[in-house]
């Protein structure tokens, strides 16, 4: 038995998708449209989207928050899994990319569940806290500017209810977090947050090698 993770080759990745992926046709089209954009690599993998859908249903989530929308793949995956009265507050600063998201939200029939807030995410999170939102969210997904990850993490913990789940994308950063010779600001920010979460008693966390690395952190009941 190997003590390390199985290397996911292109052939194995195709097998995983063929054997387990139930991607709606609309999300497949969105993924293809996004792939040709200048920053198309920022899109989450379809496996992550399906995993989020599973998490939302396991948590019986109703109130959710997304920090970083891009073209809307993750927000649609979450919104489709929410109940009819569920909500997703979607934070982003790009009107250009979220125009794509809004077009697909409408086609997916989830516009009524999503509230887009075009502003720096820290401002939106602070406003939610000031408006009494602390402890009211079931699920938060962070996938935005890496140098502010710690700030988003702290505010998200305030906004999460006890037993709520926080998901953080890009925690492996194409493997650069494990290379001590790489010390650019984004890599350092992710590396420091990874170390922080590993010893943070406010959460029960697990780092998963899915996509570009995904950390799940459950807020402890006593946190």
Helices and strands as residue ranges (DSSP letters): H 10-20, H 25-35, G 40-42, H 46-59, E 63-67, H 73-81, E 87-92, H 95-108, G 111-113, E 114-118, H 121-130, E 137-142, G 146-148, H 149-159, E 160-169, G 173-178, H 185-198, E 203-208, E 214-219
